[in-house]
Amino acid sequence: MNLTDLDRVKNDMVRSIRELAEHYERGGGASTRTDEEEARAIIDRLLGCAKDYTYKLSQSTARHRAIELMKEVGIPQPQKRFTQYPFEFSGGMRQRIVIAIALSANPDILICDEPTTALDVTIQAQILELINRLKRERNLSVIFITHDLGVVANMADRIAVMYAGKIVEYGTADDVFYDPRHPYTWALLASMPDLETKEKLAAIPGTPPNMIVPPKGDAFAARNRYAMQIDLEEQPPMFRITETHSAATWLLHPNAPKVEPPAIVTERIERMRRAERLKGGEQA
């Protein structure tokens, strides 16, 4: 594939995504096609574009390649497992197969969307270790999408906190966990279970916004106890905190009142720092 091919693929994808966005903006009412017909047309275009760049392998070569990938992701007896059906696999093994499928195209970036959901704790740890191993061995970049902050703390180099489809805080793992600046990040940290305390879990009040009719201002404003009038009227830009850390909250505006994170968050940060120091001492 040359640069011209890549540009054509990119343009086809952008056009399809724009069509999808326009469809939702007009609520589907201005088109004579049904929602299903419009979605199918867009998907067919993307599939047609992708088919031009799939690997052309013989059946025997494809079988050998599949077995090698199954072996790489830790499937025992891959030759035997190759002939089995999905219902004969455990949840953890099915997750490994999905990862093997993703690796079949030799990607530079592996996107993992909730890869540990519905798996027990032991299997979760095995899948995370597998992803870390593949990252090292294949020199992969991994985009890890999850609601589990414990997983994020152990996996991420950089973190993007998203709310209502937008990044509201971005930084290194240390930035986000030890110096959080966005009220939504504070709320997430406060809602994490903590075995060191007997505190009740802190729920985030309210409900997520209706993104079919998105709010005018900051999408988190209705649930943010620190919200100001401007939050209801205008979306905040990304304010740069350090070279690696930024957040989209009006609290970072030079004229905004000084607001400290909730006590539950500062106490949790201190406990995390203490645990990190103890861990460092043990390793030394």
C-alpha positions as CSV (number, residue, x, y, z in Angstrom):
1,M,0.0,0.0,0.0
2,N,1.5,3.4,-1.0
3,L,0.7,6.9,0.3
4,T,-1.8,7.5,-2.5
5,D,-3.7,4.4,-1.4
6,L,-3.6,5.5,2.2
7,D,-5.0,8.9,1.3
8,R,-7.9,7.2,-0.6
9,V,-8.7,4.9,2.3
10,K,-8.6,7.9,4.7
11,N,-10.9,10.0,2.5
12,D,-13.4,7.2,2.0
13,M,-13.5,6.7,5.8
14,V,-13.9,10.4,6.5
15,R,-16.7,10.7,3.9
16,S,-18.6,7.7,5.5
17,I,-18.2,9.1,9.0
18,R,-19.4,12.5,7.9
19,E,-22.5,10.9,6.3
20,L,-23.2,9.1,9.5
21,A,-22.8,12.3,11.6
22,E,-25.1,14.2,9.2
23,H,-27.7,11.5,9.5
24,Y,-27.8,11.8,13.3
25,E,-27.8,15.6,13.1
26,R,-30.9,15.7,11.0
27,G,-32.6,13.0,13.1
28,G,-33.0,10.6,10.2
29,G,-36.2,12.5,9.1
30,A,-34.8,14.1,5.9
31,S,-33.9,10.9,4.1
32,T,-36.1,8.5,2.2
33,R,-33.9,5.6,3.2
34,T,-34.5,3.9,6.5
35,D,-31.9,4.0,9.3
36,E,-30.9,0.4,8.5
37,E,-30.5,1.2,4.8
38,E,-28.3,4.2,5.5
39,A,-26.2,2.3,8.1
40,R,-25.8,-0.6,5.7
41,A,-24.7,1.6,2.8
42,I,-22.0,3.3,5.0
43,I,-20.7,-0.1,6.3
44,D,-20.7,-1.6,2.8
45,R,-18.5,1.2,1.6
46,L,-16.0,0.8,4.4
47,L,-16.0,-3.0,3.9
48,G,-15.4,-2.6,0.2
49,C,-12.5,-0.3,1.0
50,A,-11.0,-2.7,3.5
51,K,-11.3,-5.8,1.2
52,D,-8.8,-4.2,-1.2
53,Y,-6.1,-4.5,1.4
54,T,-6.7,-7.9,3.0
55,Y,-4.0,-10.6,2.9
56,K,-4.3,-13.0,-0.1
57,L,-3.5,-16.4,1.6
58,S,-4.1,-20.0,0.5
59,Q,-6.3,-22.1,2.9
60,S,-3.3,-24.0,4.2
61,T,-1.2,-20.9,4.8
62,A,-4.2,-19.2,6.5
63,R,-4.6,-22.2,8.8
64,H,-0.9,-22.3,9.7
65,R,-1.0,-18.5,10.4
66,A,-4.1,-18.9,12.6
67,I,-2.6,-21.7,14.6
68,E,0.6,-19.6,15.1
69,L,-1.4,-16.7,16.4
70,M,-3.4,-18.9,18.7
71,K,-0.1,-20.2,20.1
72,E,1.2,-16.7,20.5
73,V,-1.8,-15.6,22.6
74,G,-1.5,-18.6,24.9
75,I,-4.2,-21.0,23.6
76,P,-3.2,-24.5,24.7
77,Q,-3.2,-27.2,22.0
78,P,-3.8,-24.7,19.2
79,Q,-4.0,-27.4,16.5
80,K,-6.8,-29.2,18.3
81,R,-8.5,-25.9,19.3
82,F,-8.5,-24.7,15.7
83,T,-11.3,-27.1,14.8
84,Q,-13.5,-26.4,17.8
85,Y,-16.5,-24.0,18.0
86,P,-16.7,-20.9,20.2
87,F,-19.0,-22.4,22.7
88,E,-16.3,-24.9,23.5
89,F,-14.0,-22.1,24.7
90,S,-14.0,-20.4,28.1
91,G,-14.6,-16.6,28.3
92,G,-10.9,-16.0,28.8
93,M,-10.0,-18.2,25.8
94,R,-12.5,-16.4,23.6
95,Q,-11.0,-13.1,24.6
96,R,-7.6,-14.5,23.6
97,I,-9.0,-15.5,20.2
98,V,-10.3,-11.9,19.7
99,I,-6.8,-10.6,20.4
100,A,-5.3,-13.1,18.0
101,I,-7.8,-11.9,15.3
102,A,-6.7,-8.3,15.9
103,L,-3.0,-9.3,15.6
104,S,-3.6,-11.1,12.3
105,A,-3.1,-7.8,10.4
106,N,0.2,-7.1,12.1
107,P,-1.0,-3.7,13.5
108,D,1.1,-1.0,15.0
109,I,-1.7,0.0,17.3
110,L,-3.9,-2.5,19.2
111,I,-7.3,-1.0,20.4
112,C,-8.7,-2.9,23.4
113,D,-12.2,-1.9,24.2
114,E,-13.1,-3.3,27.7
115,P,-11.1,-6.5,27.2
116,T,-11.6,-7.6,30.8
117,T,-15.3,-7.1,31.1
118,A,-17.3,-10.1,32.4
119,L,-14.1,-12.0,33.2
120,D,-13.2,-13.1,36.7
121,V,-10.3,-11.5,38.5
122,T,-7.8,-14.3,37.8
123,I,-8.6,-14.3,34.1
124,Q,-8.5,-10.5,34.0
125,A,-4.9,-10.5,35.3
126,Q,-3.9,-13.1,32.7
127,I,-5.4,-11.1,29.8
128,L,-3.7,-7.9,31.0
129,E,-0.4,-9.7,31.3
130,L,-0.9,-11.1,27.7
131,I,-1.5,-7.5,26.4
132,N,1.6,-6.2,28.2
133,R,3.7,-9.1,26.8
134,L,2.4,-8.5,23.3
135,K,3.1,-4.8,23.6
136,R,6.7,-5.5,24.5
137,E,7.4,-8.3,22.0
138,R,5.6,-6.6,19.1
139,N,6.5,-3.1,20.0
140,L,2.8,-2.2,19.9
141,S,1.1,0.9,21.0
142,V,-2.1,0.0,22.9
143,I,-5.2,2.1,23.2
144,F,-7.0,0.7,26.3
145,I,-10.7,1.7,26.7
146,T,-12.1,0.9,30.1
147,H,-14.1,2.1,33.1
148,D,-11.8,0.2,35.5
149,L,-9.4,2.7,37.1
150,G,-7.5,0.0,38.8
151,V,-6.7,-1.5,35.3
152,V,-5.8,2.0,34.1
153,A,-3.3,2.5,37.0
154,N,-1.5,-0.6,36.1
155,M,-1.6,-0.4,32.3
156,A,-1.4,3.2,31.1
157,D,1.5,5.5,30.4
158,R,-0.9,8.3,29.4
159,I,-4.5,8.7,30.2
160,A,-7.4,10.5,28.5
161,V,-10.5,10.9,30.7
162,M,-13.6,11.1,28.5
163,Y,-17.1,12.4,29.3
164,A,-20.0,12.6,26.8
165,G,-17.7,11.7,23.9
166,K,-15.0,14.4,24.7
167,I,-11.6,14.3,26.4
168,V,-11.9,16.4,29.6
169,E,-8.5,15.6,31.0
170,Y,-5.3,14.3,29.5
171,G,-1.9,13.5,31.1
172,T,0.5,10.9,32.3
173,A,-0.7,8.3,34.8
174,D,1.0,10.3,37.6
175,D,-0.7,13.5,36.4
176,V,-4.2,12.1,36.4
177,F,-4.0,10.0,39.5
178,Y,-1.8,12.3,41.7
179,D,-2.8,15.8,40.4
180,P,-6.3,15.5,38.9
181,R,-7.9,18.8,37.9
182,H,-11.2,18.1,36.3
183,P,-14.3,17.6,38.6
184,Y,-15.3,14.5,36.6
185,T,-11.9,13.0,37.3
186,W,-12.3,13.9,41.0
187,A,-15.7,12.1,40.9
188,L,-14.2,9.0,39.3
189,L,-11.4,8.8,41.9
190,A,-13.9,9.3,44.7
191,S,-16.1,6.5,43.5
192,M,-13.3,3.9,43.4
193,P,-13.6,1.1,46.1
194,D,-11.0,1.5,48.8
195,L,-10.3,-1.4,51.2
196,E,-8.4,0.8,53.6
197,T,-11.4,2.8,54.6
198,K,-15.0,2.0,55.6
199,E,-16.4,4.9,53.6
200,K,-19.4,4.4,51.4
201,L,-18.8,4.6,47.7
202,A,-19.3,8.1,46.5
203,A,-21.8,8.1,43.6
204,I,-21.8,10.7,40.9
205,P,-25.2,12.6,41.2
206,G,-27.5,13.0,38.3
207,T,-27.5,11.2,34.9
208,P,-25.4,11.6,31.7
209,P,-26.7,14.1,29.2
210,N,-28.8,13.3,26.2
211,M,-26.3,13.5,23.4
212,I,-29.1,13.5,20.8
213,V,-29.8,17.0,22.1
214,P,-26.5,17.9,23.7
215,P,-26.3,20.6,26.3
216,K,-25.2,24.1,25.2
217,G,-22.3,24.4,27.7
218,D,-20.1,21.9,29.5
219,A,-21.8,18.4,29.3
220,F,-20.8,17.7,32.9
221,A,-22.2,21.0,34.3
222,A,-25.5,19.5,35.5
223,R,-23.7,17.0,37.7
224,N,-20.8,19.2,38.8
225,R,-21.2,20.8,42.2
226,Y,-18.4,23.2,41.3
227,A,-20.1,24.4,38.1
228,M,-20.3,28.2,37.4
229,Q,-22.7,30.1,35.2
230,I,-20.3,29.9,32.3
231,D,-20.3,26.1,32.4
232,L,-24.0,26.3,31.5
233,E,-23.4,28.6,28.6
234,E,-20.1,27.7,27.0
235,Q,-17.9,24.6,26.6
236,P,-14.5,25.0,28.2
237,P,-11.3,24.8,26.1
238,M,-8.4,22.6,27.1
239,F,-6.3,24.5,29.6
240,R,-2.7,23.5,29.7
241,I,-1.4,22.7,33.2
242,T,2.1,21.4,32.4
243,E,3.8,20.1,29.2
244,T,2.1,16.7,29.7
245,H,-1.1,17.6,31.5
246,S,-4.2,19.5,30.4
247,A,-7.9,19.6,31.4
248,A,-11.1,21.1,30.0
249,T,-12.7,22.9,32.9
250,W,-13.4,26.6,33.6
251,L,-12.0,26.1,37.1
252,L,-8.5,26.5,35.4
253,H,-9.3,29.9,34.0
254,P,-7.1,32.6,35.6
255,N,-10.3,34.5,36.8
256,A,-12.0,31.4,38.2
257,P,-12.3,31.0,42.0
258,K,-9.8,28.7,43.6
259,V,-11.3,25.3,44.2
260,E,-9.5,22.4,45.9
261,P,-10.3,18.7,45.2
262,P,-12.8,17.1,47.6
263,A,-11.3,15.8,50.9
264,I,-12.1,12.2,49.9
265,V,-9.9,12.6,46.8
266,T,-6.9,14.3,48.5
267,E,-7.0,11.6,51.2
268,R,-7.1,8.9,48.5
269,I,-4.2,10.5,46.7
270,E,-2.2,10.5,49.9
271,R,-2.9,6.8,50.5
272,M,-1.8,6.0,46.9
273,R,1.4,8.0,47.4
274,R,2.1,6.1,50.7
275,A,1.5,2.8,49.0
276,E,3.8,3.7,46.2
277,R,6.5,4.7,48.6
278,L,6.1,1.4,50.5
279,K,6.2,-0.5,47.2
280,G,9.4,1.3,46.2
281,G,11.0,0.5,49.5
282,E,10.2,-3.2,49.1
283,Q,11.7,-3.3,45.6
284,A,14.9,-1.5,46.8
